[in-house]
Amino acid sequence: MSTDTDTDIDTGTSEAGLPTNAEHDGGSRSSAPVKLKRSIGLSRLAGPGAVFALFIGFWYFTHHVLMSGPKKPLVPVPHDVVKDSFLTWNIERGASGSRTGGGLVKLLEGLFESVQVAALGLAIAIVLGFVLATLMSQAKWVQNALWPFLIALQAMPILAFVPLIGTVIGFNFKARVMVCIIIAIFPIVANTLFGLLSVDRGYHELMTLNGASRMTRLVKLQFPAAMPSIFTGLQISAGLSVVGAVVGDFFFRQGEPGLGRLINLYQNSTAYEQMYGAVVMSALLGIAVFMMFGWIGNRVVGSWHEKRSS
């Protein structure tokens, strides 16, 4: 026997035209992925946020507890660093006892110079790294000949190259770029070579049976398969290029000052708030470049996997 209540349940509405429990369940199910994504996003931010809070707390603890007497100005409190370096647009030379000038405008000028050095050095390192890795993957004797020198280049401290680079090239923009190339090239070569050589031999034999040449296998098989490794190397080298730009600028003091030279100038003039600001700006640049290449890698590798699976 069918009642009005049964009919309302079958149609999914009550007498008042309100949605039934089934519709409520469907709505909650549809909103579940959104809530899950939000919770995942919050969990990803929670860890770095907690570590950052601990770092700032330790910074204050160092200033107020560990440093005493004449050493206290060596570690200024974070809010003074933010005020003098990021919230003040320009500090004129001689203002407030400043011997170098400072403020956000100085940091932005130094940032622009360091970005130019890091970008050019990284671009050259990418081209050279790809060429060397490709040659090494295609000829075993090339790999055996070059690999020990690349290992030595990576193992030797970059500061050991600085006097040699300055003597040969000069203490100028080119020398800073050379430091970036030396420090950034090894991860590109190593990761690209690993990716090119990690392709299963069965795929090579299958393409060879279908008449594919060595160049065809390299372009259509090896390079696409090596994309995850390639972008891992690029991400590491991008961060190292920032290190190279700052270190090179710290020692090669001709031309427009970058972040490294600003750190040195502020240290010599005891402008410690601005010195720490330049250090923070260098760290932010490294993080931004590292994350940018990680984002690009995820997009490129993800789209390649989607095309391969479709």
Secondary structure as GFF3:
##gff-version 3
##sequence-region A 1 310
A	DSSP	alpha_helix	4	11	.	.	.	ID=ss1
A	DSSP	alpha_helix	21	61	.	.	.	ID=ss2
A	DSSP	pi_helix	62	66	.	.	.	ID=ss3
A	DSSP	three_ten_helix	69	74	.	.	.	ID=ss4
A	DSSP	alpha_helix	78	85	.	.	.	ID=ss5
A	DSSP	three_ten_helix	95	97	.	.	.	ID=ss6
A	DSSP	alpha_helix	104	138	.	.	.	ID=ss7
A	DSSP	alpha_helix	140	155	.	.	.	ID=ss8
A	DSSP	alpha_helix	158	168	.	.	.	ID=ss9
A	DSSP	alpha_helix	173	197	.	.	.	ID=ss10
A	DSSP	alpha_helix	201	209	.	.	.	ID=ss11
A	DSSP	alpha_helix	214	217	.	.	.	ID=ss12
A	DSSP	pi_helix	218	222	.	.	.	ID=ss13
A	DSSP	alpha_helix	223	251	.	.	.	ID=ss14
A	DSSP	alpha_helix	259	268	.	.	.	ID=ss15
A	DSSP	alpha_helix	272	309	.	.	.	ID=ss16
###
